[in-house]
Amino acid sequence: MMDNSLSFDVLAASLRHDTRDLAVFSEVLAKKLEEAVPGFVRVERQGGLFQKNPPVRRLMVTFDAWQYVLENQRGRVNTARVKMVRGVAIKTDPMELNPWIDALSQELVQVASREASARESLERFLLES
């Protein structure tokens, strides 16, 4: 049983915190998820060889059945949930940002309920937010 420190509502609110500036939101989200659940996250960055801090182009958080994708496209953020079967994408559902955050948060809470290391990392994530 999970305590209140890692509830869905708290995690979703934490992820939603910086959505006013989408470029900053993408960077913060990528950094925090890479630290909290590195085995589930892949970040693609845009830019050239000599760019010191290239911005996030695509963030993918992959679980058994779903992959959550956030893409930066010229100042806009597009989000989608992709149905995965044996590592193959079979269906892509574009989503608005807030429902995407809610769905991602629910998946993260489920992972945390099964894996102690993920739970500890996500609790640190919440404390730093």
C-alpha positions in Angstrom: 0.0 0.0 0.0 1.3 3.4 -0.9 1.4 6.4 1.4 0.3 9.9 0.5 3.9 11.0 -0.5 3.6 9.2 -3.8 0.0 9.6 -4.8 -1.1 10.1 -8.4 -2.5 13.6 -7.7 0.7 14.8 -6.1 2.9 13.4 -8.9 0.6 14.8 -11.6 0.7 18.2 -10.0 4.4 18.1 -9.7 4.8 17.2 -13.4 2.4 19.9 -14.4 4.2 22.6 -12.4 6.1 24.3 -15.1 3.8 24.0 -18.1 3.6 27.8 -18.7 7.0 27.8 -20.4 7.0 24.7 -22.5 10.7 24.8 -23.4 11.6 24.9 -19.7 9.0 22.3 -18.9 10.5 19.9 -21.5 14.0 20.3 -20.1 12.9 20.0 -16.4 10.7 17.0 -17.1 13.4 15.2 -19.1 16.1 15.8 -16.4 13.9 14.8 -13.6 12.6 11.6 -15.3 16.1 10.6 -16.4 17.1 10.9 -12.7 14.0 9.2 -11.3 13.4 6.3 -13.7 16.4 6.1 -16.0 15.6 2.6 -17.3 12.3 3.9 -18.7 13.3 7.2 -20.3 15.0 8.1 -23.5 15.7 11.7 -24.5 16.6 12.9 -27.9 18.1 16.4 -28.2 18.3 18.7 -31.2 21.2 20.8 -32.3 24.6 20.5 -33.7 27.9 19.1 -32.5 29.1 22.3 -30.9 25.9 23.3 -29.1 26.6 23.2 -25.3 23.0 22.6 -24.1 20.9 21.3 -26.9 17.2 21.4 -26.2 15.0 18.4 -25.9 13.5 17.3 -29.2 11.8 14.2 -28.1 11.2 12.6 -24.7 10.0 8.9 -24.6 9.0 7.1 -21.4 8.4 3.4 -22.2 6.5 0.9 -20.0 5.4 -2.6 -20.9 2.2 -1.7 -22.8 2.6 2.0 -23.4 5.1 4.6 -24.5 4.5 8.2 -23.6 6.1 10.6 -26.2 6.6 14.4 -25.9 7.9 16.2 -28.9 9.1 19.8 -29.2 8.2 21.3 -32.6 9.1 25.0 -33.1 7.9 26.2 -29.7 4.9 23.7 -29.5 4.8 20.6 -27.5 3.0 17.6 -29.0 2.2 14.6 -26.7 1.0 11.1 -27.5 0.5 7.7 -26.0 1.7 4.8 -28.1 0.4 1.2 -27.6 3.3 -1.2 -27.6 3.2 -4.9 -28.2 6.5 -6.8 -27.9 8.4 -3.5 -28.5 6.5 -2.6 -31.6 4.3 0.5 -31.8 0.8 -0.6 -33.0 -1.3 2.5 -32.3 -0.6 6.1 -31.5 -3.1 8.3 -29.7 -2.3 12.0 -29.8 -3.2 13.6 -26.4 -3.5 17.0 -24.9 -0.7 17.8 -22.4 -2.7 17.6 -19.2 -4.3 14.2 -19.9 -0.9 13.0 -21.0 0.6 14.1 -17.7 -2.2 12.3 -15.9 -1.7 9.1 -17.8 2.1 9.2 -17.4 1.7 9.9 -13.7 -0.5 6.9 -13.2 2.0 4.7 -15.0 4.8 6.0 -12.8 2.8 5.4 -9.6 2.2 1.8 -10.8 5.9 1.3 -11.5 6.7 2.7 -8.0 4.3 0.3 -6.4 6.3 -2.6 -7.9 9.9 -1.4 -7.7 11.4 0.0 -4.6 14.2 1.9 -6.4 11.7 3.6 -8.7 9.6 4.5 -5.7 12.6 6.1 -3.8 13.6 8.0 -7.0 10.1 9.4 -7.5 9.8 10.4 -3.9 13.0 12.4 -4.3 11.6 13.9 -7.5 8.5 15.1 -5.5 10.6 16.5 -2.7 12.7 18.5 -5.2 9.7 19.9 -7.1 
